[in-house]
Amino acid sequence: MKATVKVSPEQCGRWRVWRIDPPPLESHDLWRYSGEHCFDQTVVKANDSRRAFTYTPHVRMTTTGEPQDLTDVPPTPITHLSETESMMAESVSKFAAEVIAPRVREMDEAEKMDPEIIERCFEQGLMSVEIPEEYGGAGMNFTAAIVGIEELARVDPSVSVMVDVHNTLVNTAILKYGTKESQRKWLPKLATNVLGSFCLSEPASGSDAFALKTARDQDERRASSSSSPTSTQQGIQGHHGLHREKDTPGFAIAKKEKKLGIKASSTCVLTFDDVKIPHDHLLGKEGDGYKYAIGILNEGRPASPARYVWLDREQFGQKVGTFQSMQHQLAQAYTEITAARHLLYNAARLKECGKDFVREAAMAKLYSSQVAGRVAGLAVEWMGGMGFVREGTAEKMYRDAKIGAIYEGTSNIQLQTIAKLLEREYTR
């Protein structure tokens, strides 16, 4: 029922991803992993009873975001990953352990991302998860990006934030609102060697994006700022969505902020001094920048996974984890992490299916950030004095977890979003 076509190593120097198109096709093409980051192309006949994914081809969505018919989709566990997603998790976990882990402490102390880490992330295809293959990307689904970011966060949240922002905010902005010309120009670069940045905040404008002072002159098509927007490593600014190159005249990186956590991920103050903005650098419609920014942040919010820290410590001649009180704390923490992961994956699946996912994304981000902070704090206590010193990872995870309640919408904003949507649902 199947035929296999070998792919030479020259053809698969980077990940190549499968895409299943909806019936009525006689066969479906998919890429199957064969080791060494190389894939075999396997052709599965339409009447083959075996399932390559956890859900039917009717659910498969492209990056353009058309909703799919879910009528005939069989029930599956939320956390049941497709073959694609499982391979992503396995590969990224191995990459994080072998390449990133040895450099985590050095990057945190230096407050700087190792350039080789960035380069290797591009080489692994981690910076182009949802970018279509025609632009040099992997063409994978949103959940694949989620599981990849989650595996990175287990080792270093700074790296996961970099990959998260680049994929779910920057790439998504160009894919959803960029013109065909800007997509042809930028997506191949963002897929291979250009790191994107997302800018929405100013010192007096955080959650209230309407208070931004950076403005674009409608006639002169220039942008100026009386205060300085802040970029999270990774711009959308004012009430227009704009994209600009780093070396644009009048644009400058004023300073790099020193932070409590995720220190290897750069957060910088940017200035716009009479910067010329060509009309073709607008994202989408003029004046809709705020709406686009909120929409993009909604898409990025499911990518805030909870982190978990285990321990291997002895007290009174036995492992700490064997004490009943400790076991209860560990069980409670694991239960909360699992619940957070279920909220996360549910929001991701709803997004892929073209369903409304804003409330679920807000709940996932709110709860995941709460659990991450709570469990990371407990991990420091569980490890005693060693949890408080920098030799281990517990104190770093504790510092890194705090940002989850702040960036991409504070916890209070998530609560307000959830409340408004509940009110709309139950009072209409």
C-alpha positions in Angstrom: 0.0 0.0 0.0 3.0 2.4 0.0 6.0 3.2 -2.0 9.2 4.9 -0.6 11.3 7.4 -2.5 14.7 8.0 -1.0 15.9 11.6 -0.6 19.6 12.3 -0.9 21.4 14.1 1.9 22.0 17.1 -0.4 18.3 17.6 -0.6 17.7 17.6 3.1 20.4 19.7 4.7 17.5 21.2 6.7 14.3 19.8 7.9 11.7 19.2 5.3 8.1 18.8 6.4 5.1 17.0 5.1 1.8 18.5 4.2 -1.4 16.5 3.7 -4.0 18.0 1.5 -7.7 17.2 2.0 -9.4 14.5 -0.1 -10.5 13.6 -2.7 -6.9 12.9 -3.6 -5.8 9.4 -4.5 -2.8 9.6 -2.3 -1.2 11.9 0.2 2.5 12.9 0.4 4.2 13.0 3.7 7.7 13.2 4.9 8.9 10.5 7.3 11.9 10.9 9.5 14.8 8.5 8.7 17.6 9.9 10.9 20.4 12.5 10.5 17.7 15.2 9.9 16.9 13.5 6.6 13.5 12.3 5.4 12.1 9.7 3.2 9.0 10.6 1.1 6.3 8.0 1.8 3.2 7.8 -0.3 0.1 6.5 1.6 -2.9 5.5 -0.5 -6.2 7.3 0.4 -7.9 4.0 1.3 -5.0 2.9 3.7 -6.5 2.5 7.2 -3.3 3.6 8.9 -3.3 7.2 10.3 -0.2 9.4 9.9 -1.7 12.1 12.1 -3.8 12.2 15.3 -6.5 13.9 13.4 -7.9 13.6 9.9 -6.7 15.5 6.8 -9.9 17.6 7.1 -8.3 19.3 10.2 -5.0 20.1 8.5 -4.5 23.8 8.2 -2.2 25.9 6.2 -0.6 29.1 7.5 -3.3 31.1 5.7 -5.6 30.0 8.4 -8.7 28.7 6.6 -11.1 26.9 9.0 -11.6 23.2 8.4 -14.6 20.8 8.7 -14.4 19.0 12.1 -17.5 16.9 11.6 -15.8 13.5 11.1 -12.8 14.1 13.4 -12.5 11.2 15.9 -12.0 12.2 19.6 -8.3 12.1 20.6 -6.5 13.3 23.8 -5.4 16.9 23.6 -1.8 16.0 24.4 -1.7 13.3 21.7 0.9 14.6 19.3 1.0 13.8 15.6 4.1 12.1 14.2 5.4 15.5 13.0 5.0 17.0 16.5 6.5 14.1 18.3 9.6 14.2 16.0 9.8 17.9 16.6 9.8 17.4 20.4 12.3 14.7 20.3 14.7 16.5 17.9 14.5 19.8 19.8 15.0 18.1 23.2 18.2 16.5 21.9 19.4 19.7 20.4 18.7 21.7 23.6 20.4 19.2 25.8 23.5 18.8 23.6 24.0 22.3 22.2 22.2 24.8 24.5 22.5 23.3 28.0 26.4 23.6 28.2 26.1 27.4 27.5 23.1 28.4 29.6 25.0 29.7 32.7 27.6 31.5 30.6 24.9 33.3 28.6 22.9 34.2 31.7 26.0 35.7 33.4 27.0 37.6 30.3 23.4 38.7 29.6 24.0 37.9 25.9 22.8 35.2 23.5 25.7 33.2 22.1 25.7 34.0 18.3 26.3 30.3 17.6 23.1 29.4 19.3 21.1 31.7 17.1 22.9 30.3 14.0 22.2 26.7 15.1 18.5 27.5 15.7 18.3 28.7 12.1 20.1 25.6 10.9 17.7 23.4 12.8 14.7 25.0 11.2 13.5 26.3 14.5 13.1 29.9 13.3 10.8 29.1 10.4 8.4 26.5 11.8 5.2 27.9 10.2 6.9 29.7 7.2 5.8 27.8 4.0 8.3 25.7 2.2 8.1 28.0 -0.8 9.9 30.7 1.3 12.4 28.3 2.7 10.5 27.5 5.9 9.5 24.2 7.4 5.8 24.6 6.7 4.8 22.9 10.0 1.7 23.5 12.1 1.3 25.8 15.1 1.4 22.9 17.7 4.8 21.8 16.3 6.1 25.3 17.2 4.5 25.0 20.6 6.2 21.6 21.5 9.5 22.9 20.1 9.4 26.0 22.3 8.4 23.9 25.3 11.4 21.7 24.9 13.7 24.7 24.6 12.2 26.2 27.7 13.1 23.1 29.7 16.7 24.0 29.2 16.8 27.8 28.8 13.7 30.1 28.7 15.9 32.8 27.1 16.4 30.7 24.0 12.7 29.7 24.0 11.6 33.3 24.2 13.8 34.2 21.2 12.4 31.4 19.1 8.9 32.1 20.3 8.8 35.8 19.5 10.5 35.2 16.1 8.0 32.5 15.1 4.7 33.4 16.7 4.9 37.2 16.5 7.3 38.4 13.8 6.8 35.6 11.2 3.1 35.6 11.9 2.8 39.3 11.3 4.4 39.1 7.9 2.5 35.9 7.0 -0.9 37.4 8.0 -0.6 41.1 7.1 2.4 41.5 4.8 2.0 42.1 1.1 3.1 39.4 -1.3 6.1 41.5 -2.1 7.1 41.9 1.6 6.5 38.1 2.1 8.8 37.3 -0.8 11.4 39.7 0.5 11.3 38.9 4.2 10.2 35.4 4.8 13.2 33.7 3.2 15.5 36.0 5.3 13.5 35.3 8.5 13.7 31.6 7.7 17.5 31.5 7.3 19.5 34.3 8.9 17.6 37.4 10.0 16.3 37.6 13.6 13.1 39.4 14.0 12.0 41.8 16.8 8.6 42.9 18.1 8.1 46.4 19.5 4.9 47.6 21.2 5.7 49.1 24.6 7.0 52.5 25.8 7.9 53.6 29.3 4.4 55.1 29.8 2.6 52.6 27.6 2.6 49.0 28.5 -0.8 47.3 28.6 -2.4 50.5 27.3 -1.0 50.4 23.7 -3.3 53.4 22.7 -1.0 55.6 24.9 2.0 55.1 22.5 3.7 58.4 21.6 5.6 57.1 18.6 3.7 58.4 15.6 3.8 58.3 11.8 3.2 61.5 9.9 0.4 60.7 7.4 1.7 63.1 4.7 5.5 62.8 5.2 5.3 59.1 5.9 7.9 59.5 8.6 7.9 58.0 12.1 9.2 59.9 15.2 9.1 59.1 18.9 9.0 61.5 21.8 9.6 58.6 24.1 11.4 55.3 23.3 9.5 52.1 22.4 10.9 49.0 23.9 11.6 45.9 21.8 11.5 42.4 23.3 14.6 41.0 21.5 12.7 41.1 18.8 8.3 46.1 15.3 4.9 47.0 15.3 4.6 50.5 16.6 2.1 53.3 16.8 -1.4 52.5 15.5 0.0 51.4 12.2 1.8 48.1 11.7 5.2 48.8 10.3 8.3 46.8 9.5 11.7 48.4 9.2 15.3 47.2 8.7 17.8 47.6 11.5 20.1 49.9 9.5 17.3 52.4 8.5 18.5 56.0 8.9 17.1 57.6 12.0 16.4 54.3 13.7 18.7 53.3 16.5 19.0 50.9 19.4 19.5 53.3 22.4 20.3 50.8 25.1 19.9 47.2 26.2 17.9 46.8 29.4 19.4 44.8 32.4 16.7 42.4 33.6 15.8 40.1 36.4 15.3 37.0 34.2 15.7 35.7 30.7 18.8 37.8 30.7 20.3 36.2 27.5 17.3 37.4 25.5 17.8 41.1 24.6 15.2 43.7 25.5 16.2 47.0 24.0 15.1 50.6 23.9 14.6 51.8 20.3 14.4 55.3 19.0 12.8 56.6 15.8 14.1 60.0 14.7 12.3 61.2 11.6 12.5 57.7 10.1 11.2 57.4 6.5 8.5 54.8 6.2 7.7 53.8 2.6 4.1 52.9 2.1 5.0 49.3 1.2 6.4 48.9 4.7 2.9 49.1 6.2 1.5 45.8 7.5 -2.1 45.4 6.4 -4.4 48.4 6.4 -3.3 51.9 7.6 -4.6 52.6 11.1 -5.2 48.9 12.0 -1.8 48.4 13.8 -3.3 48.1 17.2 -5.8 45.5 16.1 -3.1 43.5 14.3 -0.8 43.7 17.4 -3.5 42.4 19.7 -4.4 39.6 17.2 -0.7 38.6 16.9 -0.3 38.6 20.7 -3.3 36.4 21.0 -1.7 33.9 18.6 1.6 34.0 20.5 0.0 33.6 24.0 -0.4 29.8 23.7 3.4 29.6 23.3 4.0 30.3 27.0 4.6 26.8 28.4 5.1 26.0 32.1 8.5 24.8 33.2 9.2 22.1 35.7 12.3 21.5 37.9 13.0 18.1 39.3 15.4 17.3 42.1 17.9 14.7 43.3 18.7 15.6 46.9 19.1 13.6 50.1 18.2 14.6 53.7 18.2 12.3 56.8 19.7 9.4 54.7 17.0 9.3 52.1 16.0 11.1 48.9 14.0 14.2 49.6 11.4 13.0 47.1 10.6 10.0 49.2 9.2 11.9 52.1 5.4 11.9 52.0 5.1 15.6 52.4 7.4 16.2 49.5 5.6 13.6 47.4 2.4 15.5 48.0 4.0 18.7 46.9 5.5 17.1 43.8 2.2 15.5 42.9 0.4 18.8 43.3 3.0 20.6 41.2 2.9 17.9 38.5 -0.9 18.0 38.4 -0.9 21.8 37.9 1.7 21.6 35.2 -0.3 18.9 33.4 -3.4 21.1 33.6 -1.5 24.1 32.3 -0.2 21.9 29.4 -3.8 20.8 28.6 -5.0 24.4 28.5 -2.0 25.3 26.2 -2.5 22.4 23.8 -6.3 23.0 23.7 -5.8 26.6 22.6 -3.2 25.5 20.0 -5.6 23.0 18.5 -8.5 25.5 18.4 -6.2 27.9 16.5 -5.2 25.3 14.0 -8.9 24.3 13.4 -9.8 27.9 12.7 -12.0 28.2 15.8 -12.1 31.1 18.2 -9.3 30.6 20.7 -8.8 34.0 22.3 -10.4 33.1 25.7 -8.6 29.7 25.8 -5.3 31.4 24.9 -5.7 33.9 27.7 -6.6 31.1 30.2 -3.5 29.1 29.1 -1.2 32.1 29.4 -2.6 33.2 32.8 -2.5 29.7 34.4 0.8 28.6 32.9 2.5 31.7 34.1 1.0 31.2 37.6 2.1 27.6 37.7 5.6 28.4 36.4 6.2 31.0 39.0 4.7 28.8 41.8 6.6 25.6 40.9 9.9 27.3 40.2 9.6 29.0 43.6 8.9 25.7 45.3 11.9 24.1 43.5 14.2 26.6 45.1 12.8 25.7 48.5 13.0 22.0 47.8 16.7 22.2 47.0 17.5 24.2 50.2 20.6 26.4 50.1 21.7 24.9 46.8 18.5 26.2 45.2 19.5 29.7 46.2 23.0 29.7 44.7 23.9 30.0 41.0 25.6 26.6 40.7 22.3 25.0 39.9 19.3 25.9 37.6 16.6 26.4 40.2 17.3 30.0 41.0 17.6 30.9 37.3 14.2 29.2 36.5 12.7 31.1 39.4 13.9 34.4 37.9 13.0 33.5 34.4 9.5 32.4 35.3 8.5 35.9 36.5 8.3 37.4 33.0 5.4 35.0 32.2 3.1 37.2 34.2 4.2 40.4 32.3 5.0 40.0 28.6 2.6 39.4 25.8 -0.2 40.7 28.1 0.0 40.9 31.9 -2.0 38.5 34.1 -4.5 41.3 34.8 -5.0 41.8 31.1 -5.6 38.0 30.6 -8.2 38.1 33.5 -9.9 41.1 31.8 -10.0 39.3 28.5 -11.5 36.2 30.0 -14.1 38.2 31.9 -15.1 40.2 28.9 -15.6 37.1 26.7 -17.6 35.4 29.5 -19.8 38.5 29.8 -20.4 38.5 26.1 -21.2 34.8 26.1 -23.6 34.7 29.1 -25.4 38.1 28.8 -26.3 38.1 25.1 
